[in-house]
Amino acid sequence: MMMEIEKSDAWQRHQLATLERMQRDLARLTHPVIRAVGLCGVAYLASWAVVMVFGAAVGAMVVVAALSAGALVLGAPAFSLAIGVERYLRGRLEDHMS
């Protein structure tokens, strides 16, 4: 026969406070990555739209599109990791809240 041990309310509050602190601390690292990649995505789409409308004659926009596409490709792994960490911690917090 297994004995079921319940965690005390104080222990559950401590775990919740620790998770919230971890999320705040990691957000200082993940949010800038998410914002930077999002900004590069917006720049890429906007510059690509201008290139499609006006053609390749708009040389500066071709350069912006190329640079922002490169940043998106290079930033994709960091972006995926940042999103994964945020979703994991948010899920853990929701589990502890319910």
Wavefront OBJ file of the C-alpha trace (Angstrom):
o trace
v 0.000 0.000 0.000
v 1.427 3.386 -1.041
v 1.214 6.300 1.243
v 0.202 9.534 -0.438
v 2.082 12.549 0.815
v 0.534 15.939 0.218
v 2.575 19.046 -0.112
v 1.801 21.717 2.420
v 0.296 25.020 1.323
v 3.501 26.805 2.321
v 5.544 24.499 0.071
v 3.171 25.045 -2.868
v 3.346 28.824 -2.388
v 7.143 28.596 -2.264
v 7.207 26.616 -5.522
v 4.868 29.102 -7.194
v 6.977 32.061 -6.055
v 10.121 30.332 -7.335
v 8.548 29.659 -10.728
v 7.342 33.252 -11.007
v 10.823 34.531 -10.160
v 12.412 32.192 -12.715
v 9.991 33.401 -15.378
v 10.769 37.061 -14.602
v 14.518 36.423 -14.628
v 14.442 34.481 -17.885
v 12.089 37.024 -19.475
v 14.942 39.545 -19.377
v 16.726 37.237 -21.819
v 13.865 35.818 -23.865
v 11.778 38.943 -24.513
v 14.547 40.867 -26.329
v 15.146 37.850 -28.584
v 11.440 37.541 -29.351
v 11.157 41.277 -30.055
v 14.274 41.380 -32.253
v 13.205 38.441 -34.394
v 9.679 39.854 -34.622
v 11.072 43.219 -35.746
v 13.231 41.509 -38.377
v 10.149 39.643 -39.590
v 8.186 42.864 -39.944
v 11.116 44.542 -41.743
v 11.435 41.566 -44.081
v 7.743 41.505 -44.969
v 7.541 45.281 -45.428
v 10.674 45.477 -47.589
v 9.646 42.441 -49.613
v 6.250 44.052 -50.269
v 7.960 47.215 -51.525
v 10.265 45.156 -53.767
v 7.289 43.229 -55.167
v 5.358 46.441 -55.915
v 8.211 48.567 -57.316
v 10.523 45.839 -58.603
v 14.210 45.273 -57.987
v 14.925 48.903 -58.901
v 14.441 49.772 -55.240
v 17.964 48.668 -54.317
v 17.880 49.746 -50.680
v 14.803 47.636 -50.006
v 16.444 44.598 -51.589
v 19.336 45.041 -49.160
v 16.939 45.458 -46.205
v 15.050 42.341 -47.287
v 18.277 40.356 -47.574
v 19.671 41.528 -44.222
v 16.421 40.959 -42.357
v 16.047 37.506 -43.953
v 19.580 36.657 -42.810
v 18.782 37.850 -39.298
v 15.625 35.741 -39.288
v 17.515 32.636 -40.365
v 20.288 33.194 -37.812
v 17.868 34.156 -35.042
v 15.403 31.299 -35.600
v 17.070 28.849 -33.158
v 17.262 31.470 -30.387
v 13.674 32.493 -31.120
v 12.469 28.888 -30.923
v 14.306 28.371 -27.640
v 12.917 31.605 -26.174
v 9.355 30.684 -27.158
v 9.823 27.173 -25.769
v 11.094 28.469 -22.419
v 8.235 30.977 -22.163
v 5.588 28.367 -22.978
v 7.104 25.825 -20.587
v 7.212 28.236 -17.661
v 3.737 29.581 -18.421
v 2.411 26.018 -18.496
v 4.060 25.213 -15.180
v 2.594 28.339 -13.613
v -0.874 27.489 -14.912
v -0.533 23.970 -13.478
v 0.380 25.369 -10.074
v -2.413 27.935 -10.161
v -5.124 25.342 -10.712
l 1 2 3 4 5 6 7 8 9 10 11 12 13 14 15 16 17 18 19 20 21 22 23 24 25 26 27 28 29 30 31 32 33 34 35 36 37 38 39 40 41 42 43 44 45 46 47 48 49 50 51 52 53 54 55 56 57 58 59 60 61 62 63 64 65 66 67 68 69 70 71 72 73 74 75 76 77 78 79 80 81 82 83 84 85 86 87 88 89 90 91 92 93 94 95 96 97 98
